[in-house]
Amino acid sequence: MATKLGCQQPCGYGVTFYPGVERYEGEWSGGLRSGWGRMYYQDGSIYEGQWLEDRPGGQGMLRLRKYQPPSPSASA
């Protein structure tokens, strides 16, 4: 993650990996996700859009993982 001159905390563009397989790619301000970014969640969903103070805010799109209906049971 980038730290620009004059910033005490991460700011600018960067990538952060969270426990599991989650990661965030995007802009940071004051150590918080702020600006445009993309969050990859453990369940396969992806949020892409604006962030404000470490939360999705403004315009964005949440793409849910592909739905797979349960397979029919053998006893049916």
N, C-alpha and C positions, 0 to 999 in steps of 0.2 A: 504494500500500500504506500502511496506517495505521501510525503510530508513536505509541503512547500515552505520556502523561507518565510519566516514570520508566523508560522502556524505552530502552536504548541501541541496540537493533536492532529491526527491524520486528516488531510484535506486534499482535494483534487480527485483524480481517478485512481481506483485501485480494485483489487480482488481480495476477498476474505473468504476463507474456508471455515465452516462451522462443523461441530461434531456430526458424525455420520457422513452423508454425502451432500449436505447443503452448502451452497456458496452464494456470495453476492458479488456482482461485477457492476461497478458504476461509480458515481460521484459521492464524495464525502465532504462534510463541512463540520468543523469542530468535533471530529471524532464520531459523527453520526452520519448515517446514510441520508443524504440530501441531494436533490437534483434528479438526474435521470439514472436509472439503474435496472438491473435484472437480477431477480432472486430465484434460485433453483431450489425447490423444496425436496425433502426426502421422498415424498410420495410420487414424485415425478411432475408435479405442477410447477408452473413458471409464472411469476409476476414480472411484467415488464412495463415500466412507466415511471412516473414521478414519485419521489420520496420526499418527505418533510419530517425532520426531527426523528429519524430512525423508523418511520412508519410509512406505508404506502399512502400517498396523498396527491390529489390532483388527478390528471388523466393517466390511465393505465389499463392494462389488459391482463386478466388472470386466465391462463390456459391450464385447464385441468388435465390430468393424465388421461389417457384413453380409457374409456369405460369398457370393462370386460364383464359381461353378465356371468353369474355363477353357472357352472356347467350342470346339466341335469343330473340328478342323483341316480345311481344304478338301481335303487329300490323303487323308483317311480314307475 
